[in-house]
Every structure is written in structure tokens, then in C-alpha cells.
Amino acid sequence: MTLANSSSVQSIKRYLKHAESCGVDCVPLLNSAGIDLTDLNDNTHRVDNDSLLVFLRAAIIASGDPCFGLNASHLIQTDTFDILGYIALNCSTLREAMEQVIRYESVSGSNGVTELLPIDQQVLIRWRSSVEDELIQRHAEENVIASWFRYARQIVNVDDHPIAIWFSHAAPDLNDLAIYQNTFNCEVKFDQAYSGILINAQQLDTPFPQANRDMLKVFQQQAQQQLEQQKSATPSHNVSSKVTSLIRLMMNDGIPSKELIAEQLGVSGRTLQRQLEQEGAVYKDLLKNTRQEMAEYYLQKTSLTIEAISKKIGFADVRSFQRSFKQWTGSTPGNYR
């Protein structure tokens, strides 16, 4: 087992507790997956991802619960947090919390990636599973998204309602739809391009009432130490995706420099450049591609004026945007729309 191919013990606890509440004897399932039950009492222990997925698939099937992942989110409590949960709890706003999640996500596990996708005046907080097994992918996405929702409402005490919940998988049986409605109390859409929580962009600045800067620093230091252990044991993992997500998130305040992104990731600009090179990426290209992707989306999917779009992706004036967009696509923004 490597640090990069493992997850925190807390990542399995909600699934384990829910399976047991469904009457499943989890000990044989854990043994078959190569997981020692006693290890789960040690919050510093790491669970091999392959073993975690073997257990999760068996638990989903044995439970007989068609909404296993969704229902497991009901068990979110502080004792099921890993360090990422405590970091988010002590942030000042949702925006800061998402920056920290993107930065330290691999400390919790490597089975998915968080991204922020701007959509008109809205933002989709997306979780993209890296698991190929469709059964596990569906339940993992439902659990993560429902856990985020419950975390904000029950733990952080943020009462803002999302606009909608998106899932990329097909709708469940009609008899199960009420469970989704009761969980989220907002519109739930299936067969979407992505899975995530759709919110108004201004909700990113929602204050967290329990924010504590001193505690945040303590947990950040602990997470950074774990991150350094991962980096020393394995090559950089999915850095390009994290950089792209941070560019989208920070574009609201102007074009972020490579050094500013590196600071958010807790590394030097030189280290970030080296990590991107290991993935065959260059920061300048990631920035350009992200701005182009955002521009194309706004032109195709929103009614924003070209002037408004140019400002949202960091251009000082419309002419500069029009010139760059034509270089990117061979078309003017107006013709593209």
C-alpha cells in the first residue's frame, strides 16, 4: 500500500456503520477485503484503496439498500471527520473552505477530485469520482455530495439552500425518489453532465459561524505534514486538476499567478512548475485553456453580455477578449455564440 493509493480510516466508517444498521455482519466482508477491524480504531491508520473498494462493493450488495451511499450520509458526525473536515469547519467562508479542500483533498483519499465549475451566476461544487466501478461510483458520489450538504447544515450551521443537486447517473426507481427529496429538500436532477451541488456564486462568501483561525492553522500544519509524506513517497498526483480548479475559483478576483496558485497548494512556484512538468503540463497553458473553457461555456450556455464575460475571465476590455478568443478558436465571440 502506498500513501497515494490509500484513504483515511474515517472514509470507511460511515459506510461500515450504515451497513451494520442494515443488519450486515461486516467482519467477514472486512476480512475478505484484507482490512483488520482493529485497525479502524486507529485514526492515523490508512486503508488501501483497493481493499476499501472491495469492502464497499460487498457492503452495498449485502445491505440491500438501493440508496446505500445516500443513506450513509445520515451518520455524519464529528467522530467520522478526518482532518479535512476540521480544516473546513474552521475556515471563514465557503470559498476558503473549498480552497482548502482542493489543496488537501489527497490527505483524505484519492478516489475522487473536487472541482468548482462556474455556470452563469452560479457555481457547481463538483465531485468527480476516479473509481471505474459504476456501482461504487454512484454510491460514492451520492455519499460525498449528501455528506457535504449535511456537513454544511448540521455541523457548520450554514442554512443557505442550494439551487439544485446534480447526479450524472440515471434516476433511481420512482419509489426511491422521495429519499432524495427528503435528504436535500431542493430540486434533484439526474443524467447530468456532472455530479455536484449547484449554488449561487455569492454563496461562496457565506460566513462560517464556527471559524477559528488559530485552530485552522493547527489543522493546516498537520495536513501539510501528511501531504509532504505523500509527496516524498510518491510522485505528484493530479496536480493539473487541482490547479485548474483553483484558477476557476480565484478568477473572481482577477487572473491568478502561478505563484499565487502555488501558495494555495502549499508549495513554491518552482516546485509547482516541476510537478506540472511531471504531468506534461504548463501553467500558462492551463490558464489559457481554463479561460477558453469558461468563455465558451458562458457564450453557449448563458445570456451574459460579451463585456460581462470578458470581465469574468480576467480581461481588462472587450477588445482584448475578442482578439484572444479569435486566436483560441478562429472565431469571434459573437459568431461563436
C-alpha positions as CSV (number, residue, x, y, z in Angstrom):
1,M,0.0,0.0,0.0
2,T,1.3,3.5,-0.9
3,L,0.1,6.7,0.7
4,A,-1.2,7.9,-2.6
5,N,-3.3,4.8,-3.0
6,S,-4.9,4.9,0.4
7,S,-7.6,6.6,2.3
8,S,-8.1,7.8,5.9
9,V,-9.8,5.4,8.3
10,Q,-12.7,7.9,8.6
11,S,-13.5,7.4,4.9
12,I,-14.8,3.9,5.7
13,K,-16.5,4.5,9.0
14,R,-19.8,5.9,7.8
15,Y,-20.2,3.0,5.3
16,L,-19.3,0.5,7.9
17,K,-21.9,1.9,10.4
18,H,-24.6,2.1,7.9
19,A,-24.0,-1.5,6.7
20,E,-24.3,-2.6,10.3
21,S,-27.5,-0.7,10.7
22,C,-28.9,-2.6,7.7
23,G,-28.1,-5.9,9.6
24,V,-24.9,-6.7,7.7
25,D,-22.2,-8.6,9.6
26,C,-19.2,-6.6,8.4
27,V,-16.4,-8.6,9.9
28,P,-16.4,-11.3,7.1
29,L,-16.6,-8.5,4.5
30,L,-13.6,-6.7,6.1
31,N,-11.6,-9.9,6.3
32,S,-12.3,-10.7,2.7
33,A,-11.1,-7.3,1.7
34,G,-7.9,-7.6,3.8
35,I,-9.0,-5.0,6.3
36,D,-8.4,-5.6,10.0
37,L,-11.3,-4.3,12.1
38,T,-9.0,-3.4,15.0
39,D,-7.0,-1.1,12.6
40,L,-10.2,1.0,12.2
41,N,-9.9,2.2,15.8
42,D,-6.7,4.0,15.0
43,N,-7.5,7.3,13.3
44,T,-3.9,7.6,12.0
45,H,-4.2,4.3,10.1
46,R,-4.6,4.3,6.3
47,V,-6.8,1.9,4.3
48,D,-5.6,0.6,1.0
49,N,-7.9,1.9,-1.7
50,D,-8.3,-1.4,-3.5
51,S,-9.3,-3.1,-0.2
52,L,-11.7,-0.2,0.6
53,L,-13.4,-0.6,-2.8
54,V,-13.7,-4.4,-2.3
55,F,-15.4,-3.9,1.0
56,L,-17.6,-1.1,-0.2
57,R,-19.0,-3.2,-3.1
58,A,-19.7,-6.1,-0.9
59,A,-21.4,-3.9,1.7
60,I,-23.6,-2.2,-0.8
61,I,-24.8,-5.5,-2.2
62,A,-25.2,-7.2,1.3
63,S,-27.2,-4.2,2.7
64,G,-30.0,-4.5,0.1
65,D,-30.2,-0.7,0.3
66,P,-30.7,0.9,-3.1
67,C,-29.7,4.3,-1.7
68,F,-26.8,2.9,0.4
69,G,-24.4,5.8,-0.2
70,L,-27.1,8.5,0.2
71,N,-28.4,7.0,3.5
72,A,-24.9,6.5,4.9
73,S,-24.5,10.3,4.9
74,H,-27.1,10.5,7.7
75,L,-24.3,9.2,10.0
76,I,-22.1,12.2,9.5
77,Q,-20.7,13.3,12.9
78,T,-17.5,14.8,14.2
79,D,-16.2,11.4,15.0
80,T,-16.4,10.5,11.3
81,F,-14.3,13.5,10.3
82,D,-10.8,13.3,9.0
83,I,-8.5,16.3,9.2
84,L,-10.1,17.8,6.1
85,G,-13.4,18.1,7.9
86,Y,-11.8,20.0,10.8
87,I,-10.0,22.3,8.4
88,A,-13.2,23.2,6.6
89,L,-15.0,23.7,9.9
90,N,-12.6,26.4,11.0
91,C,-12.5,28.3,7.7
92,S,-14.1,31.8,7.5
93,T,-16.2,31.2,4.3
94,L,-17.3,28.5,1.9
95,R,-14.9,29.9,-0.6
96,E,-11.9,29.5,1.7
97,A,-13.2,26.0,2.7
98,M,-13.3,24.9,-0.9
99,E,-9.8,26.3,-1.5
100,Q,-8.6,24.2,1.4
101,V,-10.5,21.1,0.3
102,I,-8.9,21.3,-3.1
103,R,-5.4,21.8,-1.6
104,Y,-5.6,19.0,1.0
105,E,-8.0,16.5,-0.6
106,S,-5.5,13.8,-1.2
107,V,-4.8,13.6,2.5
108,S,-8.3,12.1,2.9
109,G,-8.0,9.8,-0.1
110,S,-7.5,9.6,-3.8
111,N,-10.8,8.1,-5.0
112,G,-12.1,11.5,-6.3
113,V,-11.4,15.1,-7.0
114,T,-13.3,18.3,-6.0
115,E,-13.7,21.0,-8.7
116,L,-15.6,24.3,-8.9
117,L,-17.3,24.9,-12.2
118,P,-18.7,28.5,-12.8
119,I,-22.1,28.4,-14.5
120,D,-23.5,31.9,-15.3
121,Q,-24.1,33.5,-11.9
122,Q,-23.9,30.1,-10.3
123,V,-21.2,27.6,-9.2
124,L,-21.3,23.8,-9.3
125,I,-19.3,22.3,-6.5
126,R,-18.5,19.1,-8.3
127,W,-17.0,15.8,-7.0
128,R,-15.6,13.6,-9.8
129,S,-15.1,10.0,-8.8
130,S,-11.9,8.3,-10.1
131,V,-13.4,4.8,-9.5
132,E,-14.3,2.9,-12.6
133,D,-16.8,0.5,-11.0
134,E,-20.2,2.1,-11.8
135,L,-22.0,0.7,-8.7
136,I,-19.3,2.1,-6.4
137,Q,-19.1,5.3,-8.3
138,R,-22.8,6.0,-7.9
139,H,-22.9,5.4,-4.2
140,A,-19.6,7.2,-3.5
141,E,-20.8,10.3,-5.4
142,E,-24.2,10.3,-3.6
143,N,-22.4,9.8,-0.2
144,V,-19.9,12.6,-0.8
145,I,-22.4,15.1,-2.1
146,A,-25.0,14.3,0.6
147,S,-22.3,14.5,3.3
148,W,-21.2,17.9,2.0
149,F,-24.8,19.0,2.3
150,R,-25.4,17.7,5.8
151,Y,-22.0,18.9,6.9
152,A,-22.9,22.5,5.9
153,R,-26.3,22.3,7.5
154,Q,-25.7,20.2,10.7
155,I,-22.1,20.8,11.6
156,V,-21.1,24.3,10.2
157,N,-24.7,25.6,10.8
158,V,-24.9,27.3,7.4
159,D,-28.6,27.5,6.4
160,D,-28.3,28.5,2.8
161,H,-30.2,26.2,0.4
162,P,-28.6,25.1,-2.8
163,I,-30.3,25.7,-6.1
164,A,-30.2,22.1,-7.1
165,I,-28.4,18.8,-6.7
166,W,-26.9,17.1,-9.8
167,F,-26.1,13.5,-10.4
168,S,-24.5,12.1,-13.5
169,H,-26.2,8.7,-13.1
170,A,-29.7,7.7,-14.1
171,A,-32.7,8.4,-11.9
172,P,-33.5,5.7,-9.4
173,D,-36.8,3.8,-9.1
174,L,-39.8,6.1,-8.5
175,N,-40.2,4.6,-5.1
176,D,-36.8,5.9,-4.0
177,L,-37.1,9.4,-5.3
178,A,-38.7,10.6,-2.1
179,I,-35.4,9.7,-0.2
180,Y,-33.5,12.2,-2.4
181,Q,-36.1,14.9,-1.9
182,N,-36.2,14.4,1.9
183,T,-32.4,14.5,2.1
184,F,-31.8,17.7,0.0
185,N,-35.2,19.5,0.1
186,C,-34.4,21.1,-3.3
187,E,-34.5,20.1,-6.9
188,V,-32.6,16.9,-7.7
189,K,-31.6,16.3,-11.3
190,F,-30.3,13.0,-12.8
191,D,-28.5,12.2,-16.0
192,Q,-26.5,15.4,-15.8
193,A,-23.0,16.1,-17.2
194,Y,-21.6,16.2,-13.7
195,S,-22.4,15.3,-10.1
196,G,-22.4,18.1,-7.5
197,I,-24.2,20.9,-5.6
198,L,-25.3,23.9,-7.6
199,I,-25.3,27.2,-5.7
200,N,-25.4,30.9,-6.3
201,A,-21.9,32.3,-6.8
202,Q,-22.4,34.7,-3.9
203,Q,-22.9,31.8,-1.5
204,L,-19.2,31.1,-1.8
205,D,-18.8,34.1,0.5
206,T,-21.2,32.7,3.2
207,P,-19.5,33.1,6.6
208,F,-18.9,30.1,8.7
209,P,-20.0,30.9,12.3
210,Q,-17.6,28.5,14.0
211,A,-14.5,29.8,12.2
212,N,-11.3,29.7,14.3
213,R,-8.1,31.0,12.7
214,D,-5.8,29.5,15.4
215,M,-7.4,26.0,15.1
216,L,-7.3,26.3,11.3
217,K,-3.5,26.9,11.4
218,V,-3.1,23.8,13.7
219,F,-5.0,21.5,11.3
220,Q,-3.4,23.0,8.2
221,Q,0.1,22.2,9.7
222,Q,-1.0,18.6,10.4
223,A,-2.4,18.2,6.9
224,Q,0.7,19.8,5.3
225,Q,2.8,17.3,7.1
226,Q,0.7,14.4,5.8
227,L,0.9,16.0,2.3
228,E,4.7,16.1,2.5
229,Q,4.8,12.5,3.4
230,Q,2.7,11.6,0.4
231,K,4.9,13.7,-1.9
232,S,8.1,12.1,-0.6
233,A,6.7,8.6,-1.1
234,T,5.0,9.1,-4.4
235,P,5.1,11.4,-7.5
236,S,2.7,14.3,-7.7
237,H,-0.8,13.2,-8.3
238,N,-3.4,15.1,-10.3
239,V,-1.8,18.5,-9.8
240,S,-3.1,19.8,-13.1
241,S,-6.7,19.2,-12.0
242,K,-6.2,21.0,-8.7
243,V,-4.5,23.9,-10.4
244,T,-7.4,24.2,-12.9
245,S,-10.0,24.1,-10.1
246,L,-8.1,26.9,-8.2
247,I,-7.9,29.0,-11.3
248,R,-11.7,28.8,-11.7
249,L,-12.2,29.6,-8.1
250,M,-9.8,32.5,-7.9
251,M,-10.6,34.1,-11.3
252,N,-13.3,36.0,-9.5
253,D,-10.6,38.2,-8.0
254,G,-8.5,38.6,-11.2
255,I,-6.1,36.3,-13.1
256,P,-4.2,34.2,-10.5
257,S,-0.5,34.0,-11.0
258,K,1.4,30.7,-10.8
259,E,3.0,31.8,-7.5
260,L,-0.5,32.5,-6.0
261,I,-1.7,29.1,-7.0
262,A,1.4,27.5,-5.7
263,E,0.9,29.3,-2.4
264,Q,-2.7,27.9,-2.2
265,L,-1.2,24.4,-2.7
266,G,1.5,24.9,-0.1
267,V,4.5,24.7,-2.4
268,S,6.9,27.1,-4.1
269,G,6.3,28.3,-7.6
270,R,9.4,26.3,-8.8
271,T,8.0,23.1,-7.1
272,L,4.6,23.6,-8.8
273,Q,6.3,24.1,-12.1
274,R,8.2,20.8,-11.6
275,Q,5.1,18.9,-10.6
276,L,3.2,20.2,-13.7
277,E,6.1,19.2,-15.9
278,Q,5.9,15.6,-14.5
279,E,2.3,15.5,-15.8
280,G,3.3,17.1,-19.1
281,A,1.5,20.4,-18.3
282,V,2.5,24.0,-18.2
283,Y,0.8,26.6,-16.0
284,K,0.4,29.1,-18.9
285,D,-1.4,26.5,-21.0
286,L,-3.7,25.5,-18.1
287,L,-4.6,29.1,-17.5
288,K,-5.3,29.7,-21.2
289,N,-7.4,26.5,-21.5
290,T,-9.4,27.3,-18.4
291,R,-10.2,30.8,-19.6
292,Q,-11.2,29.5,-23.0
293,E,-13.4,26.8,-21.5
294,M,-15.1,29.3,-19.3
295,A,-15.6,31.7,-22.2
296,E,-17.1,29.0,-24.4
297,Y,-19.4,27.9,-21.7
298,Y,-20.6,31.5,-20.9
299,L,-21.2,32.1,-24.6
300,Q,-23.1,28.9,-25.3
301,K,-25.0,28.4,-22.0
302,T,-25.7,31.9,-20.6
303,S,-27.1,35.2,-21.7
304,L,-24.2,37.2,-20.3
305,T,-23.0,40.1,-22.5
306,I,-19.7,39.7,-24.1
307,E,-18.4,42.6,-22.0
308,A,-19.5,40.8,-18.8
309,I,-17.9,37.5,-20.0
310,S,-14.6,39.3,-20.7
311,K,-14.5,40.7,-17.2
312,K,-15.4,37.3,-15.6
313,I,-12.4,35.7,-17.2
314,G,-9.9,38.4,-16.4
315,F,-9.8,40.7,-19.5
316,A,-9.4,44.4,-19.0
317,D,-11.5,45.3,-22.0
318,V,-13.7,43.6,-24.6
319,R,-11.2,44.1,-27.5
320,S,-8.5,42.1,-25.7
321,F,-11.0,39.3,-25.1
322,Q,-12.2,39.3,-28.7
323,R,-8.7,39.2,-30.0
324,S,-7.7,36.4,-27.7
325,F,-10.9,34.4,-28.3
326,K,-10.3,34.5,-32.1
327,Q,-6.7,33.3,-31.6
328,W,-8.1,30.4,-29.4
329,T,-11.0,29.3,-31.7
330,G,-10.6,31.0,-35.0
331,S,-14.0,32.7,-34.4
332,T,-15.2,35.9,-32.8
333,P,-17.2,35.6,-29.6
334,G,-20.3,36.9,-31.4
335,N,-20.1,34.3,-34.2
336,Y,-19.3,31.5,-31.7
337,R,-22.5,32.4,-29.8
